[in-house]
Amino acid sequence: MDSTDDRLYFRQLLSGGDFATDNIIARQMVNFAYLIGDRRTGEVVVVDPAYDVDGLIAVAEADGMTITGVLGTHYHPDHVGGDMMGHSITGIAELLDRIDVPVHLQAPEVDYVTKVTGVPAGQLHGHESGDVVTVGEVEIELIRTPGHTPGSQCFLVRNRLVSGDTLFLDGCGRTDLPGGDAEQLYWSLTERLAKVPDSAVLFPGHKYSAEPSQSMGETRQLNVVYKPKTVEQWMMMFGR
């Protein structure tokens, strides 16, 4: 999906479809990667570069853009690379072999990403929630949303929310993997993301629904994860 908003450059790219087309794991996992940048300066950051870093670099270059940074939503290999289910997935380690750029994470996620990818912690930039990464003159706010993992984060840019595995159009990220916390995910969905207006468009980390995006208002109305009205109700439905 392409989008124009003044100088904002924004592309949603489907693994196994728009890139990594010959990778069977990418086709099965249906991850989204994102390119977010400034059309005037030609700078762009890539969100969750997994499976095919050369393909993602090529997409950016074909649009006249240069990758100047990486934003990682969380440490799982289908988002940042590493070993998963006996398969080795290309990711930020291979990207850094090609281009020397900063990798922006939430601070609690740095050690996890190092363990999974082998990238030394010194090459990873740990942030606090509310920090802003600037690409040209485009500002991207980093919102820490623990629950799926301790340092999961979402990115808010010009009324678009790139949510990783924190929130899908239908459902949310699982909490039974290392570092998962169901109660924290409830507070992330209901409080930490409360600042995101209903008019904002949600862009998730996987294509688990027929549509690739929808408004936060629709998501809050239709997504079952917003049905519980208390943390106790939430834990009865999703606390596992």
Residue, then its C-alpha position, 0 to 999 in steps of 0.5 A: m500500500d502506498s500513501t502520500d501525505d505532504r512529504l510523508y513517504f509510507r509503504q506497507l510491504l507484504s512478505g512473500g508477496d511484495f518481497a521475499t516472494d520465493n521464501i516459503i516461511a515468509r509466505q506462511m507468516v505474512n509479515f508486513a514490513y514498512l518504509i517510512g520517510d521524507r520524500r523531499t530528503g529521500e531518507v527512509v527507515v525500515v520497520d521490521p526488515a526480515y526475510d529479504v533485506d536486499g529486496l527491501i533495500a531495492v524497493a526503497e532505492a527504486d523509489g529514490m529513497t535511502i534507508t537511514g535507520v531501522l525500527g524494530t517492533h519486537y525481538h521475534p525472528d519473523h520481525v528482526g531475523g534470527d532462528m525460528m522453528g529450525h529456520s534461519i531468517t535474514g534480518i537486521a544482522e544482514l542489513l547492518d552488513r550492507i548498510d551502517v544505520p542505527v536500529h531503534l528499539q525500546a530499551p527492555e528489548v535490546d538484550y532480547v534482540t541481541k540474543v536472537t540476532g547476534v547483533p551486539a547491544g552497542q549497535l542497538h539504540g534503546h529508547e524510552s516510550g515517547d521518544v521521537v525518531t526523525v527522518g528528514e522532517v517526518e517525526i515518528e513517535l515510539i510508544r512502548t506497548p509491553g505484553h506480547t514481549p517486554g519491549s514491544q513498541c508501536f510507531l505513530v506517524r501522521n495519524r498512522l499507527v504501525s503496531g507490530d504484534t501488539l494489535f491486529l485488525d482482529g485479535c492481538g499478539r500472543t502472550d505465552l512466549p518468553g517475556g509475554d505478559a497478558e495483563q501488561l498487554y491489556w494496559s497497553l491496548t487500553e491505556r498506552l494506546a489510548k492517545v491514538p485517535d479513532s481516526a488514525v489508521l492501524f497498520p499491523g505486523h501481519k496480514y491476518s485479516a482480509e484488509p491490510s489496514q483499518s481505522m482505530g475506531e473500527t478496531r476498537q468497535l469490532n476487535v474482540v480484544y476490546k470487549p472486556k471492560t476490566v482487567e479481570q474480564w480480560m484475564m478471564m478471556f485472554g490470560r494464558 
